[in-house]
Amino acid sequence: MEHKQTILAVGAHIGDMELTAGMLLATCASQGGSIATLALTAGEKGAPAGADVAAYRRQKVSEAQEFARRLGGSAYVLNYPDGLLPDSDEARFAVCDIIREVKPDILITHHRCSMHKDHALCRRIVEDARFYAGIAGFERERPAHFARTLYFAENWEDAVDFKPYVYLDVSAGYELWKQAITAHWFAVHSTSFPYMEYYDALSRVRGIEARTQRAECFMIPDENHRIVTSL
């Protein structure tokens, strides 16, 4: 990343983007750029056994804010319930408004295929919100902003048909991410899946493939799959 960028990473749940694109966010921050995360739900239904779901939601919101704080950025969380994200224009315009507020150069969300219904719907919401945000004719509180670059993150829950297209060197942000991700309790302590360990190892594998230390992989919209060249 040669220029100071602004990145907005939008996940279905708190923690989705911090794990799948967190090293890119940390690299952006370490190079003087700006970052923000947006979770459409808190992911509170993943509360540990015996934990109060409402209390766990408050904990996760606090964790999202702490992760972003460690990167010098901002965290947004919408008030939709985990597992019941609505397929509505209300949700799309809520995301549109945050896109217009943050004004990202790069927008990141989930890949279209997922074992989790919220992930697949989040991608559709973000694509439409990106369109709404970029059109001045949709009159909102803030002026239009079009996020020119859209990436779909690599997630073990979104693995079907994910084909790495863009490899981004995130070596510069790795240590910051490794410290910041510990703000998320589940990433370190989950007994159902070793989240931090998995994404740590994945970044090394992708780094080897990219001939660097650490990398994160992303897909791009199908319509952007083109090579422009000349003889």
Buried (B, 14 or more C-beta within 10 A) or exposed (E): BEEEBBBBBBBBBBBBBBBBBBBBBBBBBBBEBBBBBBBBBBBBBBBEEEEEEEEBBEBBBBBBBBBBEBBBBBBBBBEBBBBEBEEEEEBBBBBBBBBBBBBBBBBBBBBBBBEBEBBBBBBBBBBBBBEBBBEEEEEBEBEBBBBEBBBBBBBBBBEEEBEBEBBBBBBBBBEBBBEBBBBBBBBEEBEEEBBBEEBBEBBBEBBEEBEBBBBBBBBEEEEEEEEEEEE
